[in-house]
Amino acid sequence: MQKKEIIPVLLGADLNCYNLARAFHEAYGVVSYAFGRYEISATKYSKIVRFTTVPDMDDETVMLRVLTEFAGAHPDAQLYLLGCTDDYAAMIIRRRGDLPQYIAPAPDAGLYESLQKKADFYQVCDQYDIPYPDTVVLEAVPDREQVTEDALGFSYPIIIKPSSSVEYWKYPFNGMKKVYLAADPDEAVAIIKQIYASGYPDKMILQKRIPGGDSEMRVLTAFSDERGKVRAMCLGHTMIEEHTPKGLGNHAAIVTEPVSSLPVAQRIKDMLESVGYTGFSNFDIKHAGGGDYRVFEINLRQGRSNYYVTGSGINIARLAVEKWQDPGEDCQMQEEASFWHHVPAGVAYRYTEDRSLAARAKALRREGRSTCSLKYTYDLRGNLLRRLCVLEQLRRQRGKFRRYYPKNSK
């Protein structure tokens, strides 16, 4: 019997979307169809992404209509549906039952509700002995006395962030950041007051700041099949992150390391299988010294920097297509080193605080074990507009790091 044509359908237009499209194209030679509210340079002029602007794509009724019509126009294809932002991923999870024409590797709606908010995720971490930073959860603007060092149980400066990223980005305001650093109780109260004044309706997270820069961060990506079995895991050691206000914490360059080198990896795997998690999951983790690693959050989708996994040798499109409904028991744990970046390699070398990590990345690049998301030869060959677009994106990254990266860094 002839196999069905594979068509990836992606919601979004950012680097996450391009990374997925590239993985599908490399694995199966197919073009991805993407829908979103507006074009973004990461996917612009690409030969591997056919993007359609849908101004109200973040409305679930509109999303269902667009996806149902697309499925109706491709009745003989096998459609794979993936969200590329928290909001789109959440919409797919909530309405997956209304889209039976698609395979959508994702957790079920009930599990999503118990994990996507940081405050709830930390309760799950407690059950499975997964360490996270010392944390206080607030549900309203506090008095100054509630956020003193004695009241919190840890010292300033502290980290402040919304419990629900999905809700937070729905209420934009001037000075909005992904994560905040408060130097004292007065600044903490001011930050929380500003966030709640925007209309944000959920809890706030106040955390002990773990010392160390970007190179103390780790990222762990896992894929679980539809039975809840973890089938692949890949660990990345962050070289540098973005430092723009809304991009703070996004990975810009990563060197993969053996999953076995992360003490908490097995506990995360056990947790995922115990709760019956399905689809991609992505964890932000920080090294706190010695063998102490603290988990910050779980993303209930593939991460924006997911090409670090594909570039390491575990193509994430193949996981979605070949492992989702596969009854096997194998779990591929990436143990080989590779270097991934979406900024110019020279930027990664220059700004990382860990000079040994820069040396390792340079060696991997000389050995041909490095990848840059945007430098996909197939997409650039004979495609002048795409080449110019990519060159401009890389040029702008240099400017962003000069402007935003901490001044005490190299």
C-alpha positions in Angstrom: 0.0 0.0 0.0 1.3 3.4 -0.9 2.2 5.6 2.0 0.4 8.9 2.5 2.0 12.1 1.6 3.4 13.8 4.8 2.3 17.5 5.2 3.5 19.4 8.3 1.1 22.1 9.4 2.7 24.6 11.8 1.2 27.4 13.8 3.6 30.3 14.0 6.3 31.9 11.9 9.3 32.3 14.3 12.6 30.4 14.6 10.7 27.5 16.2 8.6 27.2 13.0 11.7 27.3 10.8 13.5 24.7 12.8 10.6 22.3 12.5 10.2 23.0 8.8 13.9 22.3 8.2 13.7 19.1 10.2 10.8 17.9 8.1 12.4 18.9 4.9 15.7 17.2 5.8 13.9 14.0 6.9 11.2 13.7 4.2 11.9 16.3 1.5 8.5 18.0 2.2 7.4 21.6 2.4 5.7 22.8 5.6 2.5 24.9 5.6 2.4 27.5 8.4 -0.3 29.9 9.6 0.0 32.9 11.9 -1.0 36.4 12.6 2.0 38.0 10.8 5.1 37.2 8.9 8.5 37.0 10.8 11.9 37.2 9.2 12.8 33.7 10.4 10.5 32.1 7.8 10.3 34.9 5.2 11.2 34.1 1.6 11.7 30.4 2.5 11.3 27.6 0.0 10.5 25.1 2.7 7.7 27.1 4.4 4.5 28.2 2.8 3.2 30.8 5.2 -0.3 32.2 5.2 -1.2 35.3 7.2 -4.4 34.9 9.2 -4.8 38.1 11.4 -7.1 36.4 13.9 -5.3 33.0 14.0 -5.1 33.3 17.8 -8.9 33.0 17.9 -9.8 29.3 18.4 -12.9 29.5 16.2 -10.7 30.9 13.4 -8.0 28.4 14.0 -10.5 25.5 13.7 -12.0 26.9 10.5 -8.6 27.4 8.9 -7.3 23.9 9.9 -10.5 22.2 8.9 -10.5 23.8 5.5 -6.9 22.9 5.0 -7.5 19.3 5.9 -10.5 19.2 3.5 -8.2 20.4 0.7 -5.7 17.6 1.4 -7.9 14.6 2.2 -5.3 12.0 1.1 -2.3 13.4 3.1 -1.1 12.6 6.5 -1.2 15.9 8.4 1.1 16.7 11.4 0.0 19.6 13.5 2.5 21.4 15.8 2.3 24.7 17.6 5.4 27.0 17.7 4.4 29.3 20.5 2.9 28.7 24.0 -0.4 30.2 22.9 -0.7 28.2 19.7 0.4 25.0 21.4 -2.2 25.6 24.1 -5.0 26.1 21.5 -4.0 22.8 19.8 -4.0 21.0 23.1 -7.5 22.3 24.0 -9.1 21.6 20.7 -7.2 18.5 19.5 -10.4 16.5 19.7 -12.0 18.8 17.1 -9.2 18.1 14.7 -9.2 14.3 14.1 -7.7 14.8 10.6 -4.4 15.7 12.2 -1.7 13.9 14.2 -0.8 16.4 16.9 1.9 15.0 19.2 1.0 16.9 22.4 -0.2 16.3 26.0 -3.9 16.0 26.8 -5.8 19.0 28.0 -6.1 17.8 31.6 -2.4 17.3 32.0 -1.7 20.6 30.3 -3.7 22.4 33.0 -1.7 20.7 35.8 1.7 21.5 34.2 1.8 24.7 32.1 1.6 27.2 35.0 4.9 27.3 36.9 3.2 27.3 40.3 1.4 24.1 39.5 4.5 22.5 37.9 6.5 23.1 41.1 3.9 21.1 43.0 4.5 18.2 40.6 8.3 18.6 41.0 7.8 18.2 44.8 6.1 14.8 44.2 9.0 13.5 42.1 11.9 15.0 44.0 12.8 17.3 41.2 14.7 20.3 42.6 13.8 23.9 41.6 14.9 27.3 43.0 13.5 28.5 46.4 10.1 29.9 45.4 7.3 32.1 46.8 4.0 32.3 45.0 1.8 35.4 45.1 -1.7 35.9 43.9 -2.0 39.7 44.3 0.2 42.8 44.7 2.0 42.4 48.0 2.8 44.9 50.8 6.4 45.7 51.1 6.6 43.6 54.3 5.5 40.5 52.4 8.6 40.6 50.1 11.4 41.4 52.5 14.3 39.0 52.7 13.0 37.7 56.1 9.5 37.1 54.7 10.7 35.4 51.5 13.5 33.3 53.1 16.1 34.3 50.5 18.1 37.4 49.7 18.0 40.0 47.0 18.3 40.4 44.1 15.5 38.1 43.3 13.8 36.8 40.1 10.2 37.7 39.3 8.2 36.1 36.6 4.5 35.3 35.8 3.3 31.8 36.6 1.4 31.6 33.3 3.4 32.7 30.2 0.3 32.1 28.0 -1.8 34.6 30.0 1.0 37.1 30.5 1.7 37.8 26.8 -2.0 38.6 26.3 -1.6 41.8 28.3 1.2 43.8 26.7 2.5 47.0 28.4 5.5 49.3 28.1 8.6 47.9 29.6 7.3 44.3 29.4 10.0 41.7 30.0 10.1 37.9 29.9 11.8 37.8 33.4 12.5 40.5 35.9 15.3 41.0 38.4 14.4 43.0 41.5 17.2 44.6 43.6 15.1 45.2 46.7 11.5 44.9 48.1 10.4 48.3 46.8 11.4 47.3 43.2 9.7 43.9 43.7 6.4 45.5 44.6 6.7 48.0 41.7 7.3 45.2 39.2 4.4 43.1 40.4 2.1 46.1 40.6 2.9 47.0 37.0 2.2 43.4 35.8 -1.1 43.2 37.5 -2.1 46.7 36.3 -1.8 45.4 32.7 -4.7 43.0 33.4 -2.6 39.8 34.0 -5.0 37.5 36.0 -2.7 34.7 37.3 -0.1 34.1 40.0 3.4 35.6 40.3 6.6 33.7 41.0 9.3 35.1 43.2 12.5 33.0 43.2 15.9 32.9 44.7 18.4 34.0 42.1 20.9 31.2 41.3 24.3 32.8 40.7 26.0 32.4 37.3 25.6 33.5 33.7 24.2 31.9 30.6 26.8 29.1 30.5 25.4 27.7 33.7 22.1 27.0 32.0 21.0 23.6 30.5 18.1 22.7 28.3 16.6 19.2 28.2 14.3 18.2 25.4 12.2 15.0 25.6 9.8 13.2 23.2 7.1 10.9 24.6 4.9 8.7 22.3 1.1 8.5 22.5 1.3 5.8 25.2 3.4 8.1 27.4 6.7 6.3 27.0 9.8 8.6 26.7 11.4 7.7 23.4 14.2 10.3 23.1 16.1 12.9 25.3 18.7 15.4 24.3 20.7 17.7 26.7 22.1 21.1 25.7 24.7 23.2 27.5 23.9 26.8 26.9 26.7 29.0 25.6 24.7 32.2 25.4 21.1 33.4 25.6 19.4 36.4 24.1 19.2 39.4 26.4 16.6 41.6 24.7 13.7 42.5 27.1 11.2 40.1 25.4 13.8 37.5 24.3 15.6 37.1 27.6 16.4 33.5 28.2 15.9 32.3 24.6 18.9 30.1 23.7 21.2 31.5 21.1 24.0 28.9 21.1 24.2 25.4 22.6 26.7 22.6 22.8 25.1 19.2 23.4 26.3 17.0 26.3 25.5 13.4 27.4 22.1 13.1 28.9 23.8 10.9 31.5 25.8 13.9 32.8 22.6 15.5 34.1 21.7 14.0 37.6 18.1 15.1 37.4 17.4 13.6 33.9 16.2 10.2 35.1 13.8 11.8 37.6 12.4 14.0 34.8 12.0 10.9 32.7 10.3 9.0 35.5 7.9 12.0 36.1 6.9 12.3 32.5 6.1 8.6 32.3 4.3 8.5 35.6 1.9 11.3 34.7 1.4 9.9 31.2 2.9 12.9 29.4 2.7 12.7 25.6 4.5 14.7 22.9 7.4 17.1 23.1 8.6 18.6 26.4 11.3 21.1 27.1 13.0 22.0 30.4 15.0 25.0 31.4 17.6 24.0 34.1 20.4 25.8 35.9 23.6 24.5 37.4 23.7 25.7 41.0 27.1 24.2 41.8 28.6 20.7 42.2 25.9 18.2 41.3 23.1 20.6 42.1 20.8 21.4 39.2 17.5 23.3 39.5 14.6 23.1 37.1 13.0 26.4 36.2 10.1 25.3 34.0 8.6 22.9 31.5 7.5 24.0 28.1 4.7 21.7 26.8 6.0 21.8 23.3 9.3 21.6 21.4 11.5 24.6 22.4 12.3 27.5 20.1 15.9 26.2 19.8 14.8 22.7 18.9 17.2 22.4 16.0 19.9 21.8 18.5 18.3 18.3 18.8 18.0 17.7 15.1 21.6 19.0 14.6 22.8 16.5 17.2 21.5 13.6 15.1 18.0 13.1 16.6 15.7 14.6 13.9 12.6 15.8 15.7 10.4 15.4 12.7 11.3 11.7 12.6 10.3 11.5 16.3 6.8 12.9 15.5 6.3 10.8 12.4 8.0 7.5 13.3 7.8 7.3 17.2 4.4 8.8 18.1 2.4 5.7 17.2 5.3 3.2 17.4 4.8 0.5 20.1 8.5 0.2 20.7 10.2 0.6 24.1 13.6 2.1 23.0 14.6 5.5 24.3 17.4 7.3 22.4 19.6 9.2 24.8 21.9 11.6 22.9 25.4 11.2 24.2 27.4 12.8 21.3 28.6 16.4 21.3 27.5 19.0 18.7 27.4 22.8 18.4 24.2 24.6 17.4 23.7 28.4 17.0 21.3 30.8 15.4 23.5 33.8 15.9 26.9 34.2 14.1 29.4 31.7 15.6 31.7 34.5 16.4 29.1 36.1 18.6 28.8 32.8 20.6 32.5 32.5 21.0 32.9 36.1 22.1 30.1 36.5 24.6 30.1 33.1 26.4 31.6 33.4 29.9 32.9 29.8 29.7 36.0 29.9 27.6 36.4 26.1 27.6 32.9 25.9 26.2 33.9 28.3 23.4 37.0 26.1 22.7 34.8 23.0 22.5 32.4 24.7 20.1 35.2 25.8 17.9 36.6 22.3 17.8 33.2 20.8 16.9 32.8 23.3 14.1 36.2 22.3 12.7 35.1 18.7 12.8 31.9 19.4 10.9 29.7 18.8 13.9 28.0 22.2 14.0 24.8 23.7 12.6 23.2 27.1 12.2 19.4 27.1 11.9 19.2 29.8 9.3 22.1 28.5 7.1 20.2 25.8 5.3 22.0 25.3 2.0 18.8 24.0 0.2 16.9 27.1 1.2 19.7 29.6 0.3 20.8 28.2 -3.0 19.3 30.2 -5.9 17.2 32.2 -3.4 18.6 35.7 -3.3 15.9 37.2 -1.1 16.3 34.5 1.5 20.0 34.9 1.5 19.7 38.6 2.0 17.1 38.1 4.7 19.3 35.6 6.6 22.4 37.9 6.3 20.3 40.8 7.8 19.1 38.6 10.6 22.6 37.6 11.5 23.8 41.3 11.3 21.1 42.4 13.6 22.0 39.7 16.2 25.5 41.3 16.4 23.9 44.6 17.2 21.5 43.1 19.8 24.4 41.5 21.7 26.4 44.7 21.6 23.5 46.6 23.0 21.9 44.2 25.5 24.5 41.7 26.7 25.7 42.4 30.3 28.5 45.0 30.1 30.8 42.9 32.3 30.8 40.1 29.8 33.5 39.8 27.1 
